[in-house]
Amino acid sequence: MIGRLSGTLIEKLPPQVVVDVNGVGYEVDVPMTTFYQLPALGQKTTLFTHLVVREDAHLLFGFASKEERETFRQLIKVSGIGAKIALAILSGMTADELAVAIASEDIKRLSSVPGIGKKTAERLVLELRGKLATGSNLAVPGGLPFAATPDDKSDIVNALLALGYNEKEAAAATKGLPADVTVSDGVRLALKNLMKG
């Protein structure tokens, strides 16, 4: 795994850049948030990288900060979000802005990114709540996958409300959930309960 590149910036063709590291030119795709921070051609730069290996290609993605790279890695874990869409999301907003949008369940802001519809935005909120850190490195509000606390139960209810269910439906769907259920599992079980009803 190539985790970091330090070298001379020799090409800038958004979203791709080429970094010369001791005579080897690495083609790296970067989000526009990183692109705007790059120095002029011929200057030294450092990028935190993530390598995606596919059958037909090895793709290298670069980021200005470790936080941005970690956000990218969380994004590509979401079903239906590939590396290119993750790059588009981070081109449309910074890692901090994304964390705030997820925490505040701002579906409108998320679906303003090209390639992200309302359903995908809702999936992003469901799967990433509590997993993205802000610049202060504090986790944003939301349940991490630990045993459910009363707060986790309210997170499950809030997730259902964000999906358009009313409070009565959300309360009924979460009533019989096990005490130790995680937020993500709780949402899945609650949705199954709602489908039965």
C-alpha positions in Angstrom: 0.0 0.0 0.0 1.3 3.4 -0.9 0.4 5.6 2.0 2.2 8.9 1.2 4.0 10.6 -1.7 6.5 13.4 -1.3 8.0 14.8 -4.4 7.9 17.5 -7.1 4.6 18.5 -8.6 5.1 18.2 -12.4 1.6 18.1 -13.9 -1.8 19.5 -12.9 -4.8 18.4 -15.0 -7.8 18.4 -12.6 -8.7 16.0 -11.0 -5.3 14.4 -11.8 -1.8 15.5 -10.8 1.6 13.9 -11.4 4.1 13.9 -8.6 7.8 13.1 -9.4 9.3 11.0 -6.6 13.0 10.4 -7.3 12.4 10.1 -11.1 9.2 8.1 -11.0 6.0 10.1 -11.9 3.0 9.0 -10.0 -0.4 9.8 -11.5 -2.7 10.7 -8.6 -6.4 11.7 -8.6 -7.2 14.3 -6.0 -10.5 16.0 -4.9 -10.8 19.7 -5.8 -10.5 20.6 -2.1 -6.9 19.2 -2.2 -6.2 20.5 -5.8 -6.8 24.1 -4.6 -4.2 23.7 -1.9 -1.4 22.4 -4.2 1.7 24.5 -4.8 2.8 25.7 -8.2 4.4 23.3 -10.8 8.0 22.5 -9.9 7.4 22.8 -6.2 7.6 20.1 -3.5 4.4 18.6 -2.3 3.2 15.8 0.0 0.0 13.9 -0.5 -1.5 11.2 1.8 -2.6 8.5 -0.6 -5.0 5.6 -1.0 -4.4 2.8 -3.6 -7.4 1.1 -5.2 -6.5 -2.1 -7.0 -8.9 -3.2 -9.7 -8.7 -6.0 -12.3 -8.1 -3.4 -15.0 -6.2 -0.7 -13.2 -4.3 0.5 -10.1 -5.6 3.9 -9.1 -3.9 6.2 -6.7 -5.9 8.9 -4.8 -4.2 11.7 -3.0 -5.3 14.0 -0.2 -3.9 17.1 1.5 -4.5 15.7 5.0 -4.9 12.3 6.8 -8.4 13.4 7.9 -9.5 13.9 4.3 -8.0 10.4 3.4 -9.8 8.8 6.3 -13.1 10.4 5.2 -12.5 9.1 1.7 -12.0 5.6 3.1 -15.2 5.8 5.1 -17.1 7.0 2.0 -16.0 4.0 -0.1 -17.2 1.6 2.5 -20.8 2.8 1.9 -22.6 0.5 -0.5 -23.1 2.2 -3.9 -20.3 4.7 -3.3 -17.2 4.1 -5.5 -13.9 5.9 -5.5 -15.0 8.4 -8.2 -18.2 9.4 -6.4 -16.3 9.7 -3.1 -13.9 12.0 -4.9 -16.8 14.0 -6.2 -18.2 14.4 -2.7 -14.9 15.6 -1.3 -14.6 18.0 -4.3 -18.0 19.5 -3.4 -17.3 19.9 0.3 -14.4 19.6 2.8 -14.2 16.7 5.2 -15.4 18.9 8.0 -18.4 20.2 6.0 -19.3 16.6 5.2 -19.0 15.6 8.8 -21.4 18.4 9.8 -23.8 17.5 6.9 -23.9 13.9 8.1 -24.3 14.9 11.8 -27.1 17.3 11.0 -28.7 14.9 8.5 -28.6 17.6 5.8 -30.0 15.5 2.9 -30.4 18.6 0.7 -26.7 19.6 1.1 -25.5 16.0 0.4 -27.8 15.5 -2.6 -26.5 18.7 -4.1 -23.3 16.8 -5.0 -23.4 15.5 -8.6 -24.1 11.8 -8.7 -25.7 11.8 -5.2 -29.5 11.4 -5.2 -31.8 11.7 -2.2 -31.7 7.9 -1.5 -27.9 7.8 -1.6 -27.7 10.9 0.6 -30.0 9.1 3.1 -27.8 6.0 3.0 -24.7 8.2 3.6 -26.3 9.6 6.7 -27.4 6.2 8.0 -24.0 4.5 7.4 -21.6 7.3 8.4 -23.3 8.9 11.5 -20.7 8.9 14.3 -17.9 7.7 12.0 -16.6 11.0 10.7 -14.3 13.2 12.7 -14.2 17.0 12.4 -11.0 19.0 12.3 -10.9 19.0 16.1 -10.7 15.2 15.9 -13.8 14.8 17.9 -16.4 12.4 16.6 -19.5 14.1 15.4 -22.7 13.4 17.3 -24.1 10.0 16.6 -23.8 6.4 17.7 -20.7 4.4 17.2 -21.2 0.6 16.8 -21.2 -0.2 20.6 -24.0 -1.6 22.7 -27.1 0.5 22.6 -27.6 3.2 25.3 -30.7 5.3 25.6 -28.9 7.8 23.3 -28.4 5.0 20.7 -32.2 4.3 20.8 -32.9 8.0 20.1 -30.3 7.8 17.2 -32.3 4.9 15.7 -35.5 6.9 16.0 -33.8 10.0 14.5 -32.6 7.9 11.6 -36.1 6.6 10.9 -37.5 10.2 11.2 -34.9 11.3 8.6 -36.1 8.6 6.3 -39.6 10.1 6.4 -41.3 8.0 9.0 -43.4 9.8 11.7 -42.6 9.6 15.4 -45.4 7.1 16.1 -44.1 4.7 13.5 -40.5 5.1 14.6 -41.4 4.5 18.3 -43.4 1.4 17.4 -40.6 0.0 15.1 -37.9 0.4 17.8 -40.1 -0.9 20.7 -39.0 -4.6 20.6 -35.3 -4.1 19.8 -32.7 -5.9 21.9 -31.0 -3.8 24.6 -27.5 -4.4 23.1 -28.3 -3.7 19.5 -26.0 -1.3 17.6 -27.4 1.8 15.9 -26.8 0.4 12.4 -28.3 -3.0 13.2 -31.1 -1.3 15.1 -32.0 0.8 12.0 -32.0 -2.3 9.8 -34.2 -4.3 12.3 -36.6 -1.3 12.7 -36.9 -1.0 8.9 -37.8 -4.7 8.7 -40.4 -4.2 11.4 -41.9 -1.3 9.4 -41.9 -3.3 6.2 -44.0 -6.1 8.0 -46.4 -3.5 9.3 
